[in-house]
Amino acid sequence: MLMLAIAMLAIATVIPDRPFLILGLSLVVGASISILVREAIAPSPQTRITQITALLLLIISIYGFADIIKML
């Protein structure tokens, strides 16, 4: 899911169209929440790093959504 999000965001940089950007950001939100839930259920050896990375991705994508809403 995260690889698909990266692909959508890469397409959004080449083709400046809002649907690709919105889809990419929503996939990042879904992947981040999925990672956080997975780490809560079955922690991995590097739990702290994974949680920080997922939270960072979540914050950046929410900031991206706020910027898109501001542009409308």
KOLDODREN-270880 format. One record per atom (N, C-alpha, C): residue in three letters; atom name; x, y, z. Coordinates in steps of 0.02 Angstrom, whole numbers. Layout:
REM residues N
@code ALA, site CA, px X, py Y, pz Z
...
This chain:
REM residues 72
@code MET, site N, px 41, py -59, pz 0
@code MET, site CA, px 0, py 0, pz 0
@code MET, site C, px 44, py 63, pz 0
@code LEU, site N, px 99, py 59, pz 37
@code LEU, site CA, px 144, py 116, pz 39
@code LEU, site C, px 179, py 126, pz -28
@code MET, site N, px 195, py 71, pz -62
@code MET, site CA, px 226, py 77, pz -128
@code MET, site C, px 178, py 108, pz -179
@code LEU, site N, px 115, py 90, pz -175
@code LEU, site CA, px 64, py 120, pz -218
@code LEU, site C, px 57, py 195, pz -203
@code ALA, site N, px 61, py 214, pz -140
@code ALA, site CA, px 58, py 284, pz -122
@code ALA, site C, px 117, py 323, pz -150
@code ILE, site N, px 176, py 293, pz -146
@code ILE, site CA, px 236, py 325, pz -174
@code ILE, site C, px 229, py 333, pz -250
@code ALA, site N, px 201, py 282, pz -283
@code ALA, site CA, px 192, py 286, pz -355
@code ALA, site C, px 142, py 341, pz -373
@code MET, site N, px 87, py 346, pz -335
@code MET, site CA, px 37, py 399, pz -349
@code MET, site C, px 66, py 468, pz -338
@code LEU, site N, px 106, py 476, pz -286
@code LEU, site CA, px 137, py 541, pz -273
@code LEU, site C, px 190, py 558, pz -325
@code ALA, site N, px 224, py 506, pz -351
@code ALA, site CA, px 272, py 518, pz -405
@code ALA, site C, px 236, py 540, pz -468
@code ILE, site N, px 180, py 509, pz -483
@code ILE, site CA, px 140, py 529, pz -541
@code ILE, site C, px 114, py 600, pz -531
@code ALA, site N, px 96, py 617, pz -470
@code ALA, site CA, px 70, py 685, pz -455
@code ALA, site C, px 123, py 738, pz -466
@code THR, site N, px 187, py 720, pz -458
@code THR, site CA, px 239, py 770, pz -471
@code THR, site C, px 251, py 779, pz -546
@code VAL, site N, px 240, py 727, pz -585
@code VAL, site CA, px 249, py 731, pz -658
@code VAL, site C, px 187, py 763, pz -690
@code ILE, site N, px 128, py 739, pz -671
@code ILE, site CA, px 65, py 765, pz -697
@code ILE, site C, px 32, py 805, pz -642
@code PRO, site N, px 37, py 871, pz -643
@code PRO, site CA, px 9, py 911, pz -588
@code PRO, site C, px -68, py 911, pz -589
@code ASP, site N, px -96, py 856, pz -566
@code ASP, site CA, px -169, py 849, pz -564
@code ASP, site C, px -189, py 830, pz -493
@code ARG, site N, px -241, py 861, pz -467
@code ARG, site CA, px -261, py 850, pz -397
@code ARG, site C, px -282, py 779, pz -381
@code PRO, site N, px -318, py 744, pz -426
@code PRO, site CA, px -339, py 676, pz -407
@code PRO, site C, px -281, py 629, pz -389
@code PHE, site N, px -226, py 634, pz -425
@code PHE, site CA, px -168, py 591, pz -409
@code PHE, site C, px -139, py 609, pz -341
@code LEU, site N, px -136, py 674, pz -325
@code LEU, site CA, px -110, py 696, pz -262
@code LEU, site C, px -155, py 675, pz -204
@code ILE, site N, px -220, py 684, pz -213
@code ILE, site CA, px -268, py 665, pz -161
@code ILE, site C, px -266, py 590, pz -150
@code LEU, site N, px -264, py 551, pz -203
@code LEU, site CA, px -261, py 478, pz -197
@code LEU, site C, px -197, py 456, pz -162
@code GLY, site N, px -141, py 486, pz -181
@code GLY, site CA, px -78, py 469, pz -150
@code GLY, site C, px -77, py 485, pz -76
@code LEU, site N, px -103, py 544, pz -57
@code LEU, site CA, px -104, py 563, pz 13
@code LEU, site C, px -152, py 519, pz 53
@code SER, site N, px -208, py 500, pz 24
@code SER, site CA, px -254, py 457, pz 60
@code SER, site C, px -225, py 387, pz 69
@code LEU, site N, px -187, py 364, pz 21
@code LEU, site CA, px -153, py 299, pz 28
@code LEU, site C, px -99, py 302, pz 83
@code VAL, site N, px -65, py 359, pz 88
@code VAL, site CA, px -15, py 367, pz 141
@code VAL, site C, px -49, py 366, pz 210
@code VAL, site N, px -107, py 400, pz 216
@code VAL, site CA, px -144, py 399, pz 279
@code VAL, site C, px -164, py 327, pz 297
@code GLY, site N, px -191, py 291, pz 249
@code GLY, site CA, px -212, py 222, pz 261
@code GLY, site C, px -154, py 177, pz 279
@code ALA, site N, px -98, py 184, pz 245
@code ALA, site CA, px -40, py 143, pz 260
@code ALA, site C, px -12, py 160, pz 328
@code SER, site N, px -10, py 223, pz 346
@code SER, site CA, px 16, py 243, pz 411
@code SER, site C, px -26, py 216, pz 468
@code ILE, site N, px -92, py 222, pz 461
@code ILE, site CA, px -136, py 196, pz 513
@code ILE, site C, px -130, py 120, pz 517
@code SER, site N, px -124, py 87, pz 459
@code SER, site CA, px -115, py 15, pz 458
@code SER, site C, px -51, py -6, pz 493
@code ILE, site N, px 3, py 30, pz 482
@code ILE, site CA, px 66, py 16, pz 515
@code ILE, site C, px 61, py 25, pz 590
@code LEU, site N, px 28, py 79, pz 612
@code LEU, site CA, px 20, py 91, pz 683
@code LEU, site C, px -22, py 37, pz 717
@code VAL, site N, px -75, py 15, pz 684
@code VAL, site CA, px -117, py -39, pz 712
@code VAL, site C, px -78, py -104, pz 715
@code ARG, site N, px -40, py -119, pz 662
@code ARG, site CA, px -1, py -181, pz 661
@code ARG, site C, px 51, py -180, pz 717
@code GLU, site N, px 83, py -124, pz 729
@code GLU, site CA, px 133, py -120, pz 782
@code GLU, site C, px 101, py -124, pz 851
@code ALA, site N, px 39, py -101, pz 857
@code ALA, site CA, px 5, py -106, pz 922
@code ALA, site C, px -14, py -179, pz 937
@code ILE, site N, px -32, py -216, pz 885
@code ILE, site CA, px -53, py -285, pz 895
@code ILE, site C, px 6, py -332, pz 902
@code ALA, site N, px 54, py -326, pz 857
@code ALA, site CA, px 113, py -370, pz 859
@code ALA, site C, px 176, py -328, pz 851
@code PRO, site N, px 205, py -306, pz 906
@code PRO, site CA, px 265, py -264, pz 902
@code PRO, site C, px 324, py -299, pz 869
@code SER, site N, px 361, py -261, pz 830
@code SER, site CA, px 421, py -287, pz 799
@code SER, site C, px 481, py -266, pz 841
@code PRO, site N, px 541, py -292, pz 825
@code PRO, site CA, px 600, py -273, pz 865
@code PRO, site C, px 616, py -198, pz 863
@code GLN, site N, px 601, py -165, pz 808
@code GLN, site CA, px 613, py -93, pz 802
@code GLN, site C, px 548, py -53, pz 805
@code THR, site N, px 508, py -66, pz 857
@code THR, site CA, px 441, py -37, pz 863
@code THR, site C, px 444, py 39, pz 864
@code ARG, site N, px 489, py 68, pz 903
@code ARG, site CA, px 491, py 141, pz 911
@code ARG, site C, px 506, py 176, pz 845
@code ILE, site N, px 553, py 151, pz 807
@code ILE, site CA, px 571, py 182, pz 742
@code ILE, site C, px 512, py 177, pz 694
@code THR, site N, px 479, py 120, pz 692
@code THR, site CA, px 423, py 110, pz 647
@code THR, site C, px 365, py 156, pz 666
@code GLN, site N, px 351, py 163, pz 730
@code GLN, site CA, px 297, py 207, pz 752
@code GLN, site C, px 312, py 280, pz 737
@code ILE, site N, px 373, py 301, pz 747
@code ILE, site CA, px 392, py 370, pz 733
@code ILE, site C, px 387, py 385, pz 658
@code THR, site N, px 409, py 338, pz 617
@code THR, site CA, px 405, py 347, pz 545
@code THR, site C, px 332, py 350, pz 522
@code ALA, site N, px 290, py 306, pz 548
@code ALA, site CA, px 219, py 306, pz 530
@code ALA, site C, px 185, py 371, pz 552
@code LEU, site N, px 201, py 395, pz 612
@code LEU, site CA, px 172, py 458, pz 635
@code LEU, site C, px 196, py 517, pz 593
@code LEU, site N, px 259, py 516, pz 574
@code LEU, site CA, px 286, py 569, pz 532
@code LEU, site C, px 250, py 570, pz 464
@code LEU, site N, px 241, py 512, pz 434
@code LEU, site CA, px 204, py 508, pz 371
@code LEU, site C, px 132, py 531, pz 378
@code LEU, site N, px 101, py 514, pz 433
@code LEU, site CA, px 32, py 534, pz 446
@code LEU, site C, px 27, py 610, pz 453
@code ILE, site N, px 72, py 640, pz 490
@code ILE, site CA, px 72, py 713, pz 499
@code ILE, site C, px 84, py 749, pz 433
@code ILE, site N, px 131, py 724, pz 394
@code ILE, site CA, px 146, py 756, pz 329
@code ILE, site C, px 87, py 751, pz 282
@code SER, site N, px 53, py 693, pz 280
@code SER, site CA, px -4, py 686, pz 235
@code SER, site C, px -63, py 727, pz 258
@code ILE, site N, px -74, py 733, pz 323
@code ILE, site CA, px -128, py 776, pz 347
@code ILE, site C, px -113, py 849, pz 331
@code TYR, site N, px -50, py 869, pz 337
@code TYR, site CA, px -30, py 936, pz 317
@code TYR, site C, px -41, py 947, pz 242
@code GLY, site N, px -28, py 895, pz 202
@code GLY, site CA, px -41, py 900, pz 130
@code GLY, site C, px -115, py 908, pz 115
@code PHE, site N, px -157, py 872, pz 151
@code PHE, site CA, px -230, py 880, pz 142
@code PHE, site C, px -251, py 950, pz 161
@code ALA, site N, px -224, py 977, pz 215
@code ALA, site CA, px -241, py 1045, pz 236
@code ALA, site C, px -220, py 1095, pz 183
@code ASP, site N, px -164, py 1084, pz 152
@code ASP, site CA, px -141, py 1129, pz 99
@code ASP, site C, px -186, py 1125, pz 37
@code ILE, site N, px -209, py 1065, pz 21
@code ILE, site CA, px -255, py 1057, pz -36
@code ILE, site C, px -321, py 1092, pz -22
@code ILE, site N, px -346, py 1085, pz 39
@code ILE, site CA, px -409, py 1118, pz 57
@code ILE, site C, px -401, py 1194, pz 55
@code LYS, site N, px -343, py 1218, pz 76
@code LYS, site CA, px -328, py 1290, pz 74
@code LYS, site C, px -327, py 1316, pz 3
@code MET, site N, px -303, py 1274, pz -45
@code MET, site CA, px -299, py 1295, pz -115
@code MET, site C, px -368, py 1300, pz -148
@code LEU, site N, px -416, py 1262, pz -121
@code LEU, site CA, px -484, py 1264, pz -150
@code LEU, site C, px -516, py 1327, pz -129
